[in-house]
Amino acid sequence: MKNSPLVATIVSIFAVVDGRLQVLLVHRTGEPESGKWALPGGLWDCLESLNEAATRKLVEETGANDVYLEQLFTSSGLDASQEMIAVAYFALVDANDVRLRQEESWEPAWFPVNELPSLAFDNNRLIDQAVDRIRAKLGYTNIAFGLLPPEFTIRELQNTYETILGSPLDRRNFRRRMITTDLIEPTGKARRDGAHRPAQLFRFVSRDPVFL
């Protein structure tokens, strides 16, 4: 009887770091694909759900647990050395909340999504698909909440959108759209940055997934 294929969970973890959309990678020190960078992941032990396994991996790598996590796809053939089914997820985290694992053997590090090396297990394709999904969902969901702190200025929100989309947005139109679609609401507070006048602070109406 043919053995059942192995199942692994893989998580693309994204954050805005140094003004750029970046993804978290780990450095492989064992076969297969030793010496290459790859996305965090691991074999599924069937003792927890796949979503629970992906969430656990996310917390292990970043220390963050109040984040946006979504299943991306299920695929075979990412590991040519053995029969493997990969269940891929992506997550969005606020870089200020991240505490990377201090583990020399994996050397977790952030990489800009548009400057990636050749990754193990066809992970470049996986990341490309995740970025396309994120960009598309900016137009009809509140997905950006995963990348921002609970309170933020309109400028910070627009910077996040522009970083993901890779193009500038009209300031007035952006503000009007965010408010009229009821994605965000004012907190009643303001924050002063340097010598500038205080900027109004906003929050997402919901930090759970919302579709317009």
N, C-alpha and C positions, 0 to 999 in steps of 0.2 A: 504494500500500500504506500502510495506517495505521501511523504510528510507534508504537513500543512506549512505554508510559507510563514516566515517570521514577519512580525509587524513592528514597525518603529514609529515613534512620534518625532517630528522635526518642527522646531519653532523659529520663525524669522522674527527677531525682536528689533523693533525700530524706535529710534529716538532722534530728536533734533539736538545735535551736539555741535557746538561751535558754529551755529548758524547753518548747518547742513543736515540733510536727512542721512542718518547712518544706521548700519545694521550691526548687531553683535555677532562676532565670530569667535570660534575657539580653534586652537592649534592642535591638530591631531599628532599624537606621539606613538600610535600603534597602528598596525595594519587592520584593514586595508586603508590605502590612501595616506600612509604615514607621511608627516611633514607638510601636509596641506592644511589650509584653513577650511573650516566647515561651519555649518549652522549647528547650534546646540540640539541635542536629541538623544534618544535612547530607545532600547528595545522595550516593547510593551509586555508587562508580566501578567496581564489578565486579572490582576488583583484589584484594579481600579479601572474606571472608565477611561477612554481615550482623552476626553476633555480634562479629566482629573490629572492624567499623566502629563498633558501639555501644560496645565496650570502649575503643577509641581515643578516641572523643569524651568518654567519661567521664573518662579520664586527662587529656585536654587541659583539661577544665573544672575538675577538682578536684585533680589530682596524685595521687589515690588509686587503687591498683590491686588491693588485696586486699579486694574488696567483694562484696556480693550483687548479681547482675545477672540479670534474667529478662525474657524476651520477654512482652509484654502482649497485643498484637493486631496484625493487619495490616488496614489499612483504606484505602479510597479516598475522595476528596472532602474531605479536610482542607484542601486548598488549592483554592479555587474558581476561581482564575485560570488553572490549567493542570491537565492530566490527571496525577495524581500518586498513587502508592501509598506509603503511610507504614507502616513497620514500627516499632512503638512498643515501647520497653523501659522498665523502671523499675529503679533502683538504690538501695541503701541504703548510706550511708557514715557513718563516725564523724566528726563535725564537727571533732574535734581533729586529724584527719589531713588535712583539706581545706586546700588552698592555691589560692584562686580565681585564675583568669587575670587578670593585670593588663593589661587591654585596654580603653581608654576607649571605643572604638567600640561595644562590646557591654555594658559595665557590668554584669557578672554580679553577681547579688545574691540573697539568700535572702528568701523570702516565706512567711508562715504559710499553710498550705493552706486555712484557713477565712477568709482575708482577701485573696483574690486579686482583682486587677483583671480586666477583660475582656481575655482574651489573644488573640493571633493564632492563626489556623488551628484554631479550635475546641479549643485546648489545655486549656481549663477542663474539658471533658468527659473528655479523656484523663487528666488528673490525678485527677478524681473516680473513674474506673475503677481507676486504680493504687492509690489510697488504699483503696478497697473490697477490692481483691485483698490488700493488705498486712494489713488488719485480719482478713480471713478466714483467712489463712495463719498468723497468730499462734496459732490454736487447734490446729494440727496439724503445724507444722514448727518448726525452729529459726531461722526467718528473722530474728529480732531480732539475731542475731550481727552482721549488717551494720552496725548502728547503734551498737555498743558496742566499747570497747577489748578487748584480749585478756583482761584481768582486771578484775573488777568485783564490787561488793557486791550482795547480794540486793535491797537497797533501790534501787540504781541500775537494776537489771534491772526491778524492778516499776515504777519511775518511767517507764521507757521504754515498757512495755506500757500503762500508764495514759495516757501522752501520745498514743500512737497510737489507742487505743480511745476516748479522751475521757471516761473514767469511772473511778472508783476501784475497786480490787480488794481483797478481804479479804487481809490480810497473811499470816496463818497458812496459809490455803488455797493462796495463791499459792506460798509457799515449799515446801510439801509437794508440790504438783503439779510444780514445776520439778525437784525432786530425784527424786521417784519415777518420773518419765517418762524419767529418764536423759538429759535435755537438757544438764544442767550437772553439774560436779563440783568439789569443793573443790581449791584449789591448795596448801593447807597454809600459806598466808601470810595475813597480816592487815594492815589499814591503819587508822591512826588519823586521824580527821577532827576537828580542833579538840580540845575537851575531852572528847569522847565516848570511850567505851572502844573499843579496836580492833575493827573489823568484819572478819569472815571474807571472804576473796576467793575468787571462783569463776571458772570459765572454761567455755565451751561444750565438750562432749565432742568435737564436731566443728565446724569452721568451714566445712564443706562442707554443701550442702543435705541435711537429714535430715527424713524424714516419720515421724510417729508411727504 
